[in-house]
């Protein structure tokens, strides 16, 4: 009977022990789940912060530097950096973040021959990722370049601009041979896509600024009108011709901005002719600005099509030919004066011939008439 009691107590203790182990396992499992949730949350927050940087940046370089710092602190690597392709001839290390105690390399990597990065580039183009947990496994020539920088492990992801390999973003670990987990790789892959989009946007913005500079510095009036003949874009020369501010022109048609309604009606008719035909139109137009100054323009209006081939407006370029017109008027006036002078000279010559004949005949009469009669003739000639 005593043995039975002891066995029951032992069974109770075993069950209690098993429950404790189970509870500990559950706690451990729950902690792992919570830690994973926290890690995922940190990753989502990181992606959100980086996206916000590029959505609202005013200084592109500052946004890139902040992004590299965020990535470096999150991954706890030694370096995070960006290389950009320079005309397909060499690569340049344009941005770099370094952890504490890590030697910067950016100054030494400003003109890296393309041959030195060709191995990375070929792998990136093919596999969209370059990963090495131990650089000693890499080809010797490439290993030598990395070993000098103290690198033990690295992860490199491509930066594509308009589907072309523009450069890459790299992560160096100089302290350990690192095994990157799938979650880290996926996170950094998303970041590389965000950075690629940012670079592509920056390229478009730079190109737009170049076009804007060309348009604004042009000596011709350049404007864009929609299908209702409203001015959507107008450069400085256009504003100067109207004698109005940007705010008083944009969103309005010629009837609303021009004093001479006949000129305005002609402009709009020309616009509609372009929209109807879908072909460019060249015109010479007269215009009176808001301040009363008159202009003459040699203009061309070209239809603009959307991606579906439908006309969405027109682009107009008008060259001020007012001085040319004034010179033409002066030239015509000068030609008239020359013609009048020639005519007057011819008449004077003929008149002189008549006078010569008269004075000659008078000389002959002098010997045949009396002196008093001769004096009488001189009174009339």
C-alpha positions as CSV (number, residue, x, y, z in Angstrom):
1,X,0.0,0.0,0.0
2,X,2.9,2.4,0.8
3,X,4.4,1.6,-2.5
4,X,1.2,2.5,-4.3
5,X,1.1,5.8,-2.5
6,X,4.8,6.5,-3.5
7,X,4.1,5.6,-7.1
8,X,1.1,7.9,-7.2
9,X,3.2,10.7,-5.8
10,X,6.0,10.0,-8.3
11,X,3.4,10.0,-11.1
12,X,2.1,13.4,-9.9
13,X,5.7,14.7,-9.8
14,X,6.4,13.5,-13.3
15,X,3.2,15.0,-14.6
16,X,4.1,18.3,-12.9
17,X,7.6,18.1,-14.3
18,X,6.2,17.5,-17.8
19,X,3.8,20.4,-17.5
20,X,6.7,22.7,-16.4
21,X,8.8,21.6,-19.4
22,X,5.8,22.1,-21.7
23,X,5.1,25.5,-20.2
24,X,8.8,26.4,-20.6
25,X,8.7,25.3,-24.2
26,X,5.6,27.3,-24.9
27,X,7.2,30.3,-23.3
28,X,10.3,29.8,-25.3
29,X,8.3,29.3,-28.4
30,X,6.2,32.4,-27.6
31,X,9.3,34.5,-27.0
32,X,10.7,33.4,-30.4
33,X,7.4,34.3,-32.1
34,X,7.4,37.6,-30.3
35,X,11.0,38.3,-31.2
36,X,10.2,37.4,-34.9
37,X,7.2,39.7,-34.8
38,X,9.4,42.5,-33.3
39,X,12.0,41.9,-36.0
40,X,9.5,42.0,-38.8
41,X,8.0,45.2,-37.3
42,X,11.5,46.7,-37.3
43,X,12.0,45.7,-40.9
44,X,8.6,47.2,-41.9
45,X,9.4,50.4,-40.0
46,X,12.8,50.5,-41.7
47,X,11.3,50.2,-45.2
48,X,8.7,52.8,-44.3
49,X,11.3,55.3,-43.1
50,X,13.5,54.8,-46.2
51,X,10.4,55.1,-48.5
52,X,9.5,58.3,-46.8
53,X,13.0,59.7,-47.3
54,X,12.8,59.3,-51.0
55,X,9.2,60.3,-51.4
56,X,9.8,63.7,-49.8
57,X,13.5,64.4,-50.3
58,X,14.8,67.9,-51.1
59,X,18.4,66.8,-51.1
60,X,19.0,63.5,-52.9
61,X,22.5,63.0,-51.5
62,X,21.3,63.5,-47.9
63,X,18.5,61.0,-48.4
64,X,21.0,58.4,-49.7
65,X,23.4,59.0,-46.8
66,X,20.6,58.6,-44.3
67,X,19.4,55.4,-46.0
68,X,22.9,53.9,-45.7
69,X,23.1,54.8,-42.1
70,X,19.7,53.2,-41.3
71,X,20.8,50.0,-43.2
72,X,24.2,49.9,-41.4
73,X,22.7,50.2,-38.0
74,X,20.0,47.7,-38.7
75,X,22.3,45.0,-40.2
76,X,25.3,45.8,-38.0
77,X,27.7,45.5,-40.9
78,X,31.0,47.3,-41.2
79,X,30.3,49.3,-44.4
80,X,27.3,50.2,-46.6
81,X,28.2,51.9,-49.9
82,X,27.0,52.7,-53.4
83,X,29.0,52.4,-56.6
84,X,27.9,54.1,-59.8
85,X,28.8,53.3,-63.4
86,X,30.6,56.2,-65.2
87,X,30.0,56.0,-68.9
88,X,30.8,52.3,-68.9
89,X,34.5,53.0,-68.5
90,X,34.9,52.9,-64.7
91,X,33.0,52.8,-61.4
92,X,33.0,55.3,-58.7
93,X,32.2,54.9,-55.0
94,X,29.8,57.8,-54.6
95,X,28.3,57.1,-51.1
96,X,29.6,55.3,-48.0
97,X,28.7,54.7,-44.4
98,X,31.1,53.1,-42.0
99,X,30.6,51.6,-38.5
100,X,32.7,52.6,-35.6
101,X,36.3,51.7,-35.9
102,X,36.0,50.8,-39.6
103,X,38.3,52.5,-42.1
104,X,36.5,54.5,-44.9
105,X,37.5,53.5,-48.4
106,X,35.5,56.0,-50.5
107,X,38.5,58.2,-51.3
108,X,40.5,55.2,-52.7
109,X,37.7,54.1,-54.9
110,X,36.9,57.1,-57.1
111,X,38.1,55.7,-60.5
112,X,37.9,52.0,-60.3
113,X,38.6,50.4,-63.7
114,X,35.7,48.5,-65.0
115,X,37.7,45.3,-65.2
116,X,38.0,45.3,-61.4
117,X,34.2,45.2,-61.0
118,X,33.4,43.1,-64.1
119,X,33.1,39.9,-62.0
120,X,30.5,41.5,-59.7
121,X,28.7,43.1,-62.6
122,X,28.4,39.8,-64.5
123,X,27.0,38.0,-61.5
124,X,24.6,40.8,-60.7
125,X,23.3,40.9,-64.3
126,X,22.8,37.2,-64.3
127,X,21.6,36.4,-60.7
128,X,20.6,39.9,-59.4
129,X,22.6,39.3,-56.2
130,X,26.3,38.8,-55.3
131,X,26.8,37.0,-52.0
132,X,30.0,35.8,-50.4
133,X,30.2,34.5,-46.8
134,X,34.0,34.1,-47.1
135,X,35.8,36.1,-49.8
136,X,38.6,33.5,-49.8
137,X,36.3,31.5,-52.0
138,X,36.3,34.1,-54.7
139,X,38.7,34.3,-57.7
140,X,42.1,35.4,-56.7
141,X,42.3,38.7,-58.5
142,X,38.9,39.8,-57.1
143,X,39.8,38.5,-53.7
144,X,43.0,40.7,-53.6
145,X,41.0,43.8,-54.2
146,X,38.6,43.0,-51.3
147,X,41.2,41.7,-48.9
148,X,43.1,45.0,-49.0
149,X,39.9,46.7,-47.7
150,X,39.8,44.2,-44.8
151,X,36.6,42.6,-46.0
152,X,35.7,39.1,-44.8
153,X,32.1,38.8,-46.1
154,X,30.0,40.9,-48.5
155,X,26.6,41.1,-50.0
156,X,26.0,43.2,-53.2
157,X,22.7,44.0,-54.8
158,X,22.2,45.8,-58.2
159,X,20.8,49.3,-58.9
160,X,18.9,49.3,-62.2
161,X,17.9,52.5,-64.0
162,X,15.6,52.0,-67.0
163,X,16.4,48.3,-67.0
164,X,20.1,48.9,-67.3
165,X,22.7,48.1,-64.6
166,X,23.5,51.5,-63.2
167,X,25.6,50.5,-60.2
168,X,25.2,48.5,-57.0
169,X,24.7,48.8,-53.2
170,X,27.1,46.8,-51.1
171,X,27.4,45.6,-47.5
172,X,30.8,44.6,-46.1
173,X,31.5,42.7,-42.9
174,X,35.1,43.2,-41.8
175,X,34.8,41.5,-38.4
176,X,33.3,38.1,-39.2
177,X,32.5,35.5,-41.8
178,X,28.8,36.2,-42.1
179,X,26.0,33.9,-43.1
180,X,23.1,36.1,-44.4
181,X,19.7,34.8,-43.6
182,X,16.8,34.9,-46.1
183,X,14.9,37.6,-44.2
184,X,17.9,39.9,-44.3
185,X,18.5,39.3,-48.0
186,X,14.8,39.9,-48.9
187,X,14.8,43.1,-46.9
188,X,18.0,44.4,-48.6
189,X,16.6,43.4,-52.0
190,X,13.5,45.5,-51.4
191,X,15.8,48.4,-50.3
192,X,17.9,48.1,-53.5
193,X,14.7,48.3,-55.5
194,X,13.7,51.5,-53.6
195,X,17.1,53.0,-54.2
196,X,16.9,52.0,-57.9
197,X,13.5,53.8,-58.2
198,X,15.0,56.8,-56.5
199,X,17.9,57.0,-58.9
200,X,15.6,56.6,-61.9
201,X,13.4,59.4,-60.5
202,X,16.5,61.6,-59.9
203,X,17.6,61.0,-63.5
204,X,14.2,62.1,-64.8
205,X,14.2,65.2,-62.6
206,X,17.7,66.1,-63.8
207,X,16.6,65.7,-67.4
208,X,13.5,67.7,-66.7
209,X,15.6,70.5,-65.1
210,X,17.8,70.5,-68.2
211,X,14.8,70.8,-70.5
212,X,13.3,73.5,-68.2
213,X,16.6,75.5,-68.4
214,X,16.6,75.2,-72.2
215,X,13.0,76.4,-72.5
216,X,13.4,79.2,-70.0
217,X,16.6,80.5,-71.5
218,X,15.4,80.3,-75.1
219,X,15.0,83.5,-77.0
220,X,11.8,82.1,-78.6
221,X,8.4,82.0,-76.9
222,X,7.6,78.4,-76.1
223,X,4.3,77.2,-74.7
224,X,2.0,74.2,-74.3
225,X,-1.8,74.4,-74.8
226,X,-4.5,71.8,-74.0
227,X,-7.4,70.8,-76.3
228,X,-9.3,73.8,-75.0
229,X,-6.5,76.2,-76.1
230,X,-5.6,76.9,-72.5
231,X,-2.0,77.7,-71.7
232,X,-0.6,74.9,-69.5
233,X,3.1,75.8,-69.8
234,X,4.6,79.1,-70.9
235,X,8.3,80.2,-70.7
236,X,9.6,83.7,-69.8
237,X,9.6,84.9,-73.4
238,X,5.9,84.1,-73.7
239,X,5.1,86.0,-70.6
240,X,7.2,88.9,-71.9
241,X,5.2,89.0,-75.2
242,X,1.9,89.1,-73.3
243,X,3.2,91.5,-70.8
244,X,1.5,89.4,-68.1
245,X,2.6,87.3,-65.1
246,X,2.6,83.5,-65.1
247,X,-0.5,83.4,-62.9
248,X,-2.5,85.5,-65.3
249,X,-1.8,83.3,-68.3
250,X,-1.7,79.7,-67.1
251,X,-5.1,77.9,-67.3
252,X,-6.5,80.6,-69.6
253,X,-7.0,80.8,-73.4
254,X,-6.2,83.7,-75.8
255,X,-9.6,85.3,-75.4
256,X,-9.0,85.7,-71.7
257,X,-5.4,87.1,-72.0
258,X,-5.4,89.1,-75.2
259,X,-6.8,92.6,-75.6
260,X,-7.3,92.3,-79.4
261,X,-10.1,89.7,-79.7
262,X,-9.6,89.3,-83.4
263,X,-6.0,88.2,-82.8
264,X,-7.3,85.9,-80.1
265,X,-9.9,84.3,-82.3
266,X,-7.3,83.8,-85.1
267,X,-4.9,82.1,-82.6
268,X,-7.7,79.7,-81.4
269,X,-8.7,78.9,-84.9
270,X,-5.1,78.0,-85.7
271,X,-5.1,75.7,-82.6
272,X,-8.2,73.9,-83.7
273,X,-6.8,73.4,-87.2
274,X,-3.8,71.6,-85.7
275,X,-6.0,69.5,-83.5
276,X,-8.3,68.6,-86.4
277,X,-5.5,67.8,-88.9
278,X,-3.0,66.3,-86.5
279,X,-0.3,68.1,-88.4
280,X,2.0,71.0,-87.6
281,X,1.1,74.5,-88.8
282,X,3.4,77.4,-89.6
283,X,2.0,80.9,-89.2
284,X,3.0,84.6,-89.1
285,X,1.0,86.3,-86.4
286,X,0.6,89.9,-85.2
287,X,0.1,90.5,-81.5
288,X,-0.5,93.4,-79.2
289,X,0.6,92.9,-75.6
290,X,-1.2,94.0,-72.5
291,X,1.0,97.1,-72.3
292,X,0.1,98.1,-75.9
293,X,3.4,97.1,-77.5
294,X,3.0,95.4,-80.9
295,X,4.9,92.2,-81.9
296,X,5.2,90.1,-85.0
297,X,6.0,86.4,-84.6
298,X,6.9,83.5,-86.9
299,X,5.3,80.6,-85.2
300,X,5.0,76.9,-85.5
301,X,2.4,74.8,-83.7
302,X,3.0,71.0,-83.4
303,X,0.4,68.5,-82.1
304,X,1.3,66.5,-79.0
305,X,0.1,62.9,-78.7
306,X,-0.4,60.7,-75.7
307,X,0.8,57.1,-75.4
308,X,-2.3,55.9,-77.2
309,X,-1.8,58.2,-80.2
310,X,-4.5,60.6,-79.3
311,X,-3.9,64.4,-79.4
312,X,-3.7,65.9,-76.0
313,X,-2.6,69.4,-76.9
314,X,0.0,71.3,-78.8
315,X,3.5,72.8,-78.4
316,X,4.0,76.2,-79.9
317,X,7.3,77.9,-80.7
318,X,7.1,81.5,-81.7
319,X,10.1,83.6,-82.8
320,X,9.9,87.4,-82.4
321,X,10.4,88.9,-85.9
322,X,9.3,92.4,-84.9
323,X,12.7,93.9,-85.7
324,X,12.8,92.0,-89.0
325,X,9.4,93.4,-89.9
326,X,10.5,96.9,-89.0
327,X,13.6,96.5,-91.1
328,X,11.4,95.3,-94.0
329,X,9.2,98.4,-93.6
330,X,12.3,100.7,-93.5
331,X,13.7,98.9,-96.5
332,X,10.5,99.4,-98.5
333,X,10.4,103.1,-97.5
334,X,14.0,103.4,-98.5
335,X,13.3,101.8,-101.9
336,X,10.3,104.2,-102.4
337,X,12.6,107.2,-101.7
338,X,15.2,105.8,-104.1
339,X,12.5,105.4,-106.8
340,X,11.2,108.9,-106.2
341,X,14.7,110.3,-106.4
342,X,15.3,108.5,-109.6
343,X,12.1,109.8,-111.1
344,X,12.8,113.3,-109.9
345,X,16.3,113.1,-111.4
346,X,14.9,112.0,-114.7
347,X,12.3,114.8,-114.8
348,X,15.0,117.4,-113.9
349,X,17.2,116.1,-116.7
350,X,14.4,116.4,-119.3
351,X,13.5,119.8,-118.0
352,X,17.1,121.0,-118.3
353,X,17.1,119.8,-121.9
354,X,14.1,122.0,-122.6
355,X,15.7,124.9,-120.9
356,X,18.9,124.4,-122.9
357,X,16.9,124.5,-126.1
358,X,15.0,127.7,-125.1
359,X,18.2,129.5,-124.0
360,X,19.9,128.5,-127.2
361,X,17.1,129.8,-129.3
362,X,17.1,133.0,-127.3
363,X,20.8,133.4,-128.2
364,X,19.9,133.2,-131.9
365,X,17.0,135.7,-131.6
366,X,19.3,138.2,-129.9
367,X,20.9,139.1,-133.2
368,X,17.6,139.3,-135.0
369,X,15.4,141.5,-132.7
370,X,15.8,144.8,-131.1
371,X,17.3,145.2,-127.7
372,X,14.0,146.3,-126.2
373,X,12.3,143.2,-127.6
374,X,15.1,140.9,-126.3
375,X,14.7,142.4,-122.8
376,X,11.0,141.7,-123.0
377,X,11.7,138.0,-123.8
378,X,14.1,137.7,-120.8
379,X,11.3,138.7,-118.5
380,X,9.5,135.4,-119.4
381,X,12.5,133.1,-119.6
